Amino acid sequence: MGLRRIDVCGLPPPEPLERVVEALTTLESDDALVVVIHREPVLLYSLLARHRFHWETTLRDDGVFEVRIERRP
Amino acid sequence: MTPGPGLSLTQAPPLSVPFRFYLGAPLFALLAALLLVVQGPDALASRWMPEALAVTHLFALGFVTQVMVGSLMQMLPVVAGAPVPRPQLVAALVHVPLALGALLLPTFFLTHWPWTLYAAIGTLGFSLAVFLFAITTSLLRASAGFPTVGGMWLATVSLGFAAGLGLLLAPMHAGLVSVVVGVRHLHPVWGLAGWVGLLVVGVSFQVVPMFQLTPPYPRVVLRFFVPVLFATLIVGSLLDTSPMEPYVWSLLGGEFFAFAALTTYLQQRRRRKTRDPSLGFWRTALLSLAVCSLLGVFRPFVGLGNTARVDTALVILFLMGFAGSLNLGMLLKIVPFLCWFHLQATFLGRGPVPHMGMFLGDRAGRRLLRVHQTALFLLAVSLLWAPAHRLAWSAVAVDAVWLGTLLVLATLRYRRAVRALAAAST
């Protein structure tokens, strides 16, 4: 299982979403993608739900969000 | 930790929700401009002239409010964590009567046919009631707090006041009761400074640092600025027609000038110095607001000889220069993004989704900016030199047609992309 990590902190919208979507298109079924982002990506959740991805969001102490995304089996 | 999927798909309303408001909006701006081209400069001799009232409502309701309502329904889930319930139904119930009312009310001002006034009251009253109910339901569930959600709350209350004052004015215009001067003055103040101004200020506190990578607004501004603006509106309304009233509106002008100056200062200190056309629209809007605010500040002090013309200038600068420019700049950003986003929502991983610039690119945006700035410059000239009136409003008509064409092209490109991706993925 591969783990990829992309940091989109500080990028103006819609660049974070563009970069995450690009990464999702190449995400294999047993890979996980961790997105590090400075605000909760509400619209990304909507895309993930629609395309049957599973995600977990953690709010770090420094106020940064980490979203771990996997394809649902 | 938030496990997914637990979020409703209604977080992102369907594309038709904002687009139904956007696509028709330029038509109202075009109608307003053509009306002024036909009527000539006398139509704006006073803002209480029937033609001036018709044009103001075509632009304020048909263009500005339509674009703002469409955008608010789109943005609420993102900036406030509060989607509008049943967005397609609400959008239809708000949009159709709002568009009809935005045509019927100006028709009444021009023709004085009583049925058009009653129909306008019915359609606009219904549309705004549905919108206010939906937005209040949504804001009550908002997860975010001040200043953005607070700004939305106070803007919503202001829209309610403006609509209520408008309803009080209707029987006065119908000649059923005599005109109460205070009501007539307060209606545009709450509609423009309250509904448009408070919403723009509240949303700016979040979107300017987010989209333009500026430093954040100072904490004291975030906390107190919107409530102070609202309190000034309330005090000015309570002092209505008293000798103190003009000075309160002067103070309100000063507050809006401070917002324009601070936002311009923050934009000068943005981290990424790219010059996308939406920034140009922002700067045009803030310059218009600054000039408009200064006119408002000095209006009671310098005994401006012809206040009717000053009032006309204030309304044109606020509606066309400030609100109009911001709406155009926002549409340039949001329309290509929404086309791209909704294609990804359907076709992610099933084929190459075109880049956002394919729907409405920066080059087209820069051309629109030049057309818009030229129109505004000519409008400013026409305010000082009446013979430029027809040329200026013709330029506004071109501006509206240009915007409408860009929006229609973006929609057609979106539909073509849907068909191509659907065919490729079957």
Chai-1 contact restraints between the chains, C-beta under 6 A:
chainA,res_idxA,chainB,res_idxB,connection_type,confidence,min_distance_angstrom,max_distance_angstrom,comment,restraint_id
A,P12,B,F211,contact,1.0,0.0,6.0,A-B,restraint_1
A,P12,B,L213,contact,1.0,0.0,6.0,A-B,restraint_2
A,P14,B,F337,contact,1.0,0.0,6.0,A-B,restraint_3
A,V21,B,Q344,contact,1.0,0.0,6.0,A-B,restraint_4
A,T25,B,G349,contact,1.0,0.0,6.0,A-B,restraint_5
A,V42,B,Q11,contact,1.0,0.0,6.0,A-B,restraint_6
A,V42,B,V78,contact,1.0,0.0,6.0,A-B,restraint_7
A,L43,B,A12,contact,1.0,0.0,6.0,A-B,restraint_8
A,Y45,B,L7,contact,1.0,0.0,6.0,A-B,restraint_9
A,S46,B,Q11,contact,1.0,0.0,6.0,A-B,restraint_10
A,S46,B,A12,contact,1.0,0.0,6.0,A-B,restraint_11
A,L47,B,A345,contact,1.0,0.0,6.0,A-B,restraint_12
A,A49,B,P5,contact,1.0,0.0,6.0,A-B,restraint_13
A,A49,B,L7,contact,1.0,0.0,6.0,A-B,restraint_14
A,R50,B,A345,contact,1.0,0.0,6.0,A-B,restraint_15
A,H51,B,L348,contact,1.0,0.0,6.0,A-B,restraint_16
A,W55,B,G4,contact,1.0,0.0,6.0,A-B,restraint_17
A,E56,B,M1,contact,1.0,0.0,6.0,A-B,restraint_18
A,E56,B,P3,contact,1.0,0.0,6.0,A-B,restraint_19
A,T57,B,T2,contact,1.0,0.0,6.0,A-B,restraint_20
A,T58,B,M1,contact,1.0,0.0,6.0,A-B,restraint_21
